[in-house]
Amino acid sequence: MKRDVGAELDVEITAPTTLEFQIAVAPQAGLDVTESLSFVLNGKE
């Protein structure tokens, strides 16, 4: 089974800062689980 999940975050940053992001995929019995995280800023990945 392949399942793609996505989310969109819209933030406004008005001063220098550090952003931290984390993802976690719940384990599924009998399945190999992979996860990835990518960012797009102004249309560029």
Steps between C-alpha positions, in 0.01 A plus 500: 500500500632845410355806665616855436408767751559872467454818696540868427618751758482872441714704738616858519842549655584857593839450667792259472402171660549125498219275384487137607288237326448136583307214342425156631323210335319257727628145455268260320523125557638324193582819308831665420451865589703784349466869563637814339468872550551767235456876492398733221563874525374727223453199272851361558562175684 
